[in-house]
Amino acid sequence: MFEAIVETLPAQLIVIDPQTHELLYANTAARKMWEEARKGNKCYSILGKSAPCDFCKTSRLSLDDYLQSERDGSDGRRFTLWTKLIPWGDRTARLEIVLDITEHALLQQQLERDLRRKNLITRTARELYESEELDAGLASVLRMTGRYLRAERSCVFELRDDALVCTHEWRSRHATSPASRLQNINIDTIRQWVARLEQREAIHVTDSSLLQQEQPEAYDFLNRYAIRSLVLAPLSIGNRLIGLIGADNFPVERVNDALALLTTISNFCSTAIWRGRTLAQLRQAGYYDMLTGLLNRNGFIRDIKAPHMMPLGVIYVDLNGLKQVNDEQSHSAGDAMLMDAAHTLQQTFPEGKCYRIGGDEYVVILQGIEKRDFQHKLAHLKGIFTFRKQYSASVGGAWHSDPENITDVVAAADAEMYREKQRHYGRKPQKLRMPLLQQAARQQDEFQQHLESN
């Protein structure tokens, strides 16, 4: 009756002599599972061992209750064991009921990985959107991604002209590959990959040596950095490829996990990079004059607060008659006058910083310039505007070897410019410029607060 019942069980069932470790019985499922599961063989031979197992728990068994445990087989499978003592003829034997739970264990591991991956994706999204600085956010994402995948390196490349530029890189402390930082990649080196990335397709390599014949340039790049396994996911804005995110030298069995993870977080990284670029462009635009391309009043106030190389020279320029040109000719003619003056300053002072700080007012800051050179350049600029037929300008300049405050030098240049303007019009100026700069400073502070709040 016993054999009739257990022979039909899907679980493996064996009966063992606890003294000699010999198999007294093995049902059909056990014989199918283990070739050595035959009567008279040692139980430990089933596991490919030549001596009793270290984890044998015969001394802890009883006739009353089952002792449950889990074990890994030599073939990588996992089993749950229920063990107890049972009467067997005229002696006591050890009963082992073995259930193969490999698929269940693999499913459980996969579910746990999926849960950890989803939690990581949530954390990376939060990190990117809460981080005040894009660089810090991407660095954190690469660190979390690399550690999760047990990779040696994770990185972000941005597409610029005909090259992929490595802008961010994380490297494991336990990496065995060379410590050199990844360099820029010419697109031609991985042309086949770029074509697939442009189609929003991820790339994976589990054995880089297989590329040696078919993609020698890609192989040479990977071999240079001892990259054996690799996953790359595209960074895109709309249908335009802007870069890639990747990880390398992770355990090959994690390749599907790496593909799923990087494909998902690449979307968040793409959005973060686009947002970072847009904000940077907006900030940059806020410091430049749209008409002339020179730095504007915001840029001027920002820069005068920064340290400067001494000696220092400042040139202040005010165009004469802009309102008259706008009224009598056209605003287009006035714009042309403003752009021509800006071009003249850029050509004359390529080493300086040129600003349009008001409607018809310009400032040039020259750092590390000696007094004689400054005076020569100032005289040269005055000569240019003196002999210009279309319009003229009042020009003032000031130089100091080591001023306590750059605004004092600006004020001195402004005062000289007024004296020039008085001589031009034959009357005293109607206003002072320093209050204008003070007003500009307040406006620039408001502008900066607006940027920071957004």
Phi, psi and omega in degrees: 000318181301311182293323180299326181282310188285339180293336181267356181288141176286339180281153176279131182230128178225150177239131190232142172283116184292343181272315185259349183067017179276147176284126176264334181197146173216127181284178185300316181299322179290319180294327177289325182286316185235123179296329182278358183281071179233148182303131180099337178286158177285142182297326183286345177292336177301323182269010178077021181257159180252001181212161180307146183290146179295332185267010179300129186244031182304321183294342182261000185275158177218172178278353188266306189239156175277144172255120184258142177204169177235142182221151174261132177280167180292341180267010178089359179276161181239142185228148168256133182243134169245122188231138174201170174269142179222152173293137179220095184066237181262018181216174176258133181238167178257124179262130176240121172251119188244127178242124178285112181248023183304310182297319178296318180295318179296319178296318179296318177298319179295318179297320178295319177296318179299318180294316178296322180294317179297319177297320179294319179299318178297318180294320180293320178298316180296319181299316182292322184274339180264342182289133179287333181242131180301316182302317180294320179296314180294321178299318179293319179297316180295322178296313180295319181295313181299317180292320180297317182278354187057041180273161175276336183203147170224148188204163174235130173246139175247139182278120179225114184057241184254024182221152171262118186260124178286107183262336181215138181211134172244141181226134180291146176292340183261012182295141178257346179284164180305146186277002182295141181288143179300137179262175179296148180247123173293135184302325181298335180295324181233043183305317180297320179293318181300320179300321179286322178296324178296338176268016179064032180255134178280154180247138173222141178229122179260343178210100186297336181297338180288347180273352190302323182273314187277327181227070186299325181291318177295320179298316180300319179296312181295319181294327179301326182252015178056041179270118182260317178235151189202142169227132177235135176236142185285145168255120187225148170241111188065233178260012185256124177287126179245354180164201179205158173237138185212167175217147182222162178054049172259164176302133186301328180292350178267008187299318179293323176297318180295318179298313181297318183291307185292325178298323181283310185287344176299328178294317179293319180294321179300314180296319181295318179294317178299316179296317179297318178296317182297315179296321178297320178294321179295317178297318180295317180297329180292346180252005181235146178279126185293328184282310189261341184082357177284163170299145183258193183298321177299318178296322180296311180295322177299314187287327181288347176275346183272158176297149181231153176279131181260154357293170188225136175234143179232134176241132181244128183234134175230120181289142180264129171082022180297318181298319180297318178297316178300318184286317188269331180254281176183165176291332175297320178294322177295321177296319179298323178295317180295318181291323179295319178296319179298317179298320179299317180294318180295322180289324184280327184234065181297337181271354183256176174255126183250135183231143165255106188261353179205187182304310182233023185245138181229149174229140174239129177250125181243116183261147175063032182253136179283157187301315183297316179297320180297313180298323178295314180294321179297315179296321179298316180295318179299322179295321179300311182287334178295320184262009178278128186280324188290324182199172177230173180213148173266128187235131175231153180215155177212144181228145177213142182286326181198074183288149176288329183217128181296332180295335176294322178290320177298318180297321179294319177295321178298317181296319179294321178300323179294322178295322176295319181292324177297318178294326181292314184268346180074023177209167182286147177296151184267350183209165177251152186270330184300321173303326178296319178294323178296320177295320179298321180298317179297317180295323180292322177298319178296320178297316180295320178296324178296317179298316183292329180283346180248000000 
